[in-house]
Amino acid sequence: MLESVEKETSTLKKFRFLSILEGISYIAFFITMPLKYFMEMPMPNKIVGMSHGVLFLAYVLFAYLVTEEQKWSKKSFGILFVASLIPFATFYVERKYLRKN
């Protein structure tokens, strides 16, 4: 799994916050999909989809930066990346691995 957090840096703090925002945007995207396809309301999906896309890219970038900064393995980056693809996984990773014990 992920290595433990060595030092609490500003990049890590931003990444923790970003992981929560990315998870929320993922959930919001699931909510707006039925609006688009069943209620013919595409605008909320367009706005949330764009926001989710930007947050996803920022999450992946910060995952890389934190992995380098903390001197974690490429496997750890892979775990963080896969977490961005699974609903609720960013919340789990933030709570379980990104907090300094």
C-alpha beads as a LAMMPS data file, in Angstrom:
LAMMPS data file: protein, C-alpha beads

101 atoms
100 bonds

1 atom types
1 bond types

-500.0 500.0 xlo xhi
-500.0 500.0 ylo yhi
-500.0 500.0 zlo zhi

Masses

1 110.0

Atoms # bond

1 1 1 0.000 0.000 0.000
2 1 1 1.020 3.602 0.380
3 1 1 3.995 4.554 2.462
4 1 1 3.381 6.663 5.533
5 1 1 3.467 10.442 5.397
6 1 1 6.946 11.630 6.345
7 1 1 6.311 15.339 6.651
8 1 1 3.190 17.477 6.511
9 1 1 3.928 19.902 3.668
10 1 1 1.781 22.558 2.034
11 1 1 1.617 20.416 -1.114
12 1 1 0.302 17.494 0.919
13 1 1 -2.280 19.696 2.649
14 1 1 -3.468 21.001 -0.738
15 1 1 -3.607 17.458 -2.084
16 1 1 -5.701 16.304 0.869
17 1 1 -8.186 19.128 0.258
18 1 1 -8.142 18.447 -3.485
19 1 1 -8.843 14.740 -2.960
20 1 1 -11.994 15.627 -1.021
21 1 1 -13.122 18.107 -3.683
22 1 1 -12.476 15.570 -6.447
23 1 1 -14.553 12.980 -4.615
24 1 1 -17.415 15.436 -4.168
25 1 1 -17.305 16.391 -7.844
26 1 1 -17.420 12.700 -8.802
27 1 1 -20.582 12.244 -6.737
28 1 1 -22.098 15.416 -8.203
29 1 1 -21.334 14.122 -11.699
30 1 1 -23.319 10.951 -10.947
31 1 1 -26.215 13.100 -9.787
32 1 1 -26.258 15.255 -12.922
33 1 1 -26.086 12.336 -15.372
34 1 1 -29.757 11.367 -14.878
35 1 1 -30.709 15.035 -15.216
36 1 1 -29.046 15.100 -18.615
37 1 1 -30.383 11.844 -19.996
38 1 1 -33.787 11.410 -18.344
39 1 1 -34.933 14.982 -17.745
40 1 1 -33.247 16.632 -20.750
41 1 1 -31.380 19.140 -18.586
42 1 1 -27.827 19.122 -19.971
43 1 1 -26.544 22.348 -18.389
44 1 1 -25.906 21.042 -14.833
45 1 1 -24.035 18.078 -16.281
46 1 1 -21.961 20.361 -18.467
47 1 1 -20.935 22.570 -15.534
48 1 1 -20.276 19.719 -13.109
49 1 1 -18.538 17.678 -15.813
50 1 1 -16.127 20.498 -16.593
51 1 1 -15.444 21.089 -12.906
52 1 1 -14.885 17.383 -12.331
53 1 1 -12.496 17.226 -15.290
54 1 1 -10.402 20.108 -13.986
55 1 1 -10.358 18.667 -10.453
56 1 1 -9.402 15.227 -11.796
57 1 1 -6.426 16.665 -13.691
58 1 1 -5.373 18.691 -10.647
59 1 1 -5.698 15.584 -8.454
60 1 1 -3.444 13.539 -10.744
61 1 1 -0.884 16.365 -10.915
62 1 1 -0.826 16.764 -7.125
63 1 1 -0.681 12.984 -6.666
64 1 1 2.506 13.024 -8.725
65 1 1 3.928 16.023 -6.850
66 1 1 3.202 14.500 -3.435
67 1 1 4.622 11.138 -4.529
68 1 1 7.859 12.836 -5.538
69 1 1 7.972 15.107 -2.499
70 1 1 7.390 12.260 -0.027
71 1 1 9.765 9.983 -1.995
72 1 1 7.065 7.344 -2.424
73 1 1 7.269 4.525 -4.959
74 1 1 5.623 4.485 -8.383
75 1 1 3.252 1.865 -6.994
76 1 1 2.010 4.467 -4.501
77 1 1 1.339 6.886 -7.340
78 1 1 -0.530 4.092 -9.121
79 1 1 -2.714 3.540 -6.063
80 1 1 -3.487 7.255 -5.852
81 1 1 -4.310 7.329 -9.566
82 1 1 -6.624 4.314 -9.396
83 1 1 -8.338 5.895 -6.374
84 1 1 -9.288 8.831 -8.584
85 1 1 -11.207 6.473 -10.877
86 1 1 -13.264 4.707 -8.193
87 1 1 -16.152 6.561 -6.526
88 1 1 -15.506 7.318 -2.841
89 1 1 -11.905 6.027 -3.035
90 1 1 -10.377 9.506 -2.792
91 1 1 -12.168 9.976 0.539
92 1 1 -10.751 6.663 1.785
93 1 1 -7.203 7.440 0.639
94 1 1 -7.307 10.904 2.200
95 1 1 -8.506 9.595 5.539
96 1 1 -6.396 6.418 5.715
97 1 1 -3.080 7.374 4.065
98 1 1 -2.648 11.113 3.619
99 1 1 -2.929 12.116 7.261
100 1 1 0.145 12.131 9.432
101 1 1 -0.316 9.782 12.378

Bonds

1 1 1 2
2 1 2 3
3 1 3 4
4 1 4 5
5 1 5 6
6 1 6 7
7 1 7 8
8 1 8 9
9 1 9 10
10 1 10 11
11 1 11 12
12 1 12 13
13 1 13 14
14 1 14 15
15 1 15 16
16 1 16 17
17 1 17 18
18 1 18 19
19 1 19 20
20 1 20 21
21 1 21 22
22 1 22 23
23 1 23 24
24 1 24 25
25 1 25 26
26 1 26 27
27 1 27 28
28 1 28 29
29 1 29 30
30 1 30 31
31 1 31 32
32 1 32 33
33 1 33 34
34 1 34 35
35 1 35 36
36 1 36 37
37 1 37 38
38 1 38 39
39 1 39 40
40 1 40 41
41 1 41 42
42 1 42 43
43 1 43 44
44 1 44 45
45 1 45 46
46 1 46 47
47 1 47 48
48 1 48 49
49 1 49 50
50 1 50 51
51 1 51 52
52 1 52 53
53 1 53 54
54 1 54 55
55 1 55 56
56 1 56 57
57 1 57 58
58 1 58 59
59 1 59 60
60 1 60 61
61 1 61 62
62 1 62 63
63 1 63 64
64 1 64 65
65 1 65 66
66 1 66 67
67 1 67 68
68 1 68 69
69 1 69 70
70 1 70 71
71 1 71 72
72 1 72 73
73 1 73 74
74 1 74 75
75 1 75 76
76 1 76 77
77 1 77 78
78 1 78 79
79 1 79 80
80 1 80 81
81 1 81 82
82 1 82 83
83 1 83 84
84 1 84 85
85 1 85 86
86 1 86 87
87 1 87 88
88 1 88 89
89 1 89 90
90 1 90 91
91 1 91 92
92 1 92 93
93 1 93 94
94 1 94 95
95 1 95 96
96 1 96 97
97 1 97 98
98 1 98 99
99 1 99 100
100 1 100 101
